[in-house]
Amino acid sequence: MSGNKIKVQFCKQPRYFNDFHCIGGACPMTCCYGWGNIDWTKDEVEKLKCAECSEELKSLIEKTFVENGSKYNVKYNEKGFCPLLDENGLCRVQKELGVEYMSKTCIIYPRHSIISGNTAINYCNISCYHIMDTLCRQKDSMAIENLLPKSAKVKEMATDIDGANDVLKSPELKFRNQLFDLFYDIISDESYSLETALTLGALAANNLDKIVRSGETNRIPDIIPSLKKQLKNPEQIKKLEDIKPNYSVKLGFAKKLDEVVIKLKLIDGLCENGVLSADKFNEGMRRFNAEFYERPFALRNIALNLLLELKIPFRDKNYSIFENYCFYAAAVAAVKLTAASIFVKNNESQAMVNPVVTGSDKVADAVRNMKISFKIKTDSEHEFKTRLAYIDRFFAHNNNNVKVILDMYKELNCMSPAYIALIVK
């Protein structure tokens, strides 16, 4: 990031953004579980330690933070929770001292902002259960609004800023906003299926990479209109819609993804005698679609929000547009895999209060035993939302995982638009 002064003049954000608020004790899962570390600055910790508070809270504060270079990390307890939570899953610091004594991370989450040129793109993470629930229930929640920003708020939320040095290294960053609009237009178009949209996005990313490699990066704004027209050719769309699933490729990718994505056990419900079953996958998706019959927009809303969270087209500025898109496609594949895996299970065995996806029975027991008053029925839909909230932590909250997923693609020798079509179909 350069030292240039940031002057944000325009703002893009999903319709849900301004209305978001933490629902606190009404939330069926706490956002203060399972992260491993939450960053606090030294100033934030010193302010907290100097605050006048109860002896109980003061004692907890002294035990909670571990110095880590120029910052502090929260030392989670043996059950995986932030020690500053009370028995109802609420933050003791906020309750006793007020929000001004919390860390910037805790105050802002799940809100974030990408600043590119004079434009900010705001979004929230689906690692927040309330956001996941909103996307699944409100059809127009992902409609993009163009607003004049409150600059101070935007800068405070900024988690990625395209500075002068970034643009010098990767000139295509100059066109982040135009490229974002292109991909958003492709994925949001309801005239074709989400799977076709994801394939069209892969074709667009691949074509854009060719333009960048040819040294014609500055032509991107002029090329985008013709690229849109080319991608939305009716004959091409019909061919993509008619592609038959290749379960050997699809489930092979699923198995590898399950191994790589930190033991999330995504495929457990799809195995028969230890082997992934295409029939089980299809039955799971059939049940999912039946449950969401009146809300067919849910998966597309999630995919659109992931475009924002994964900062497409530039999740990691060290990789090309197409490589970043491959990472995004893996995230959406994980969403569909999760839906099929959960909904294929029988009603008698599917429900678990606030289920976790780490594969640890000890951690799962800890969550179940926490004295939180859940306000929602524990059914397949609830488990789907909860699992995705945790899966999002892998894809959206850890920059190192871009390399992990791309290495997986390379190991499978499958980085092409055709392969993207097969893993998402």
Secondary structure, DSSP 8 states (H G I E B T S, - for coil): --S------EEEEETTGGG----GGG-SS-TTBS-S--EEEHHHHHHHHTS---HHHHHHHHHHEEEETTEEEE---TTSB-TTB-TTS-BHHHHHT-GGGS-HHHHHTTEEEEEETTEEEEEE-TTSHHHHHHHHH-GGGG-EEEE---HHHHHHHEEEEE-HHHHHH-GGGGGHHHHHHHHHHHHH-TTS-HHHHHHHHHHHHHHHHHHHHTT-GGGHHHHHHHHHHHHT-HHHHHHHHT----HHHHHHHHHHHHHHSSS--TTGGGEETTEE-HHHHHHHHHHHHHHTTT-TTHHHHHHHHHHHHTTTT-SSTTS-HHHHHHHHHHHHHHHHHHHHHHHTS-HHHH--SS---SS-HHHHHHHHHS-----S--SHHHHHHHHHHHHHHHHHS-TTHHHHHHHHHHHHT--SHHHHHHHH-
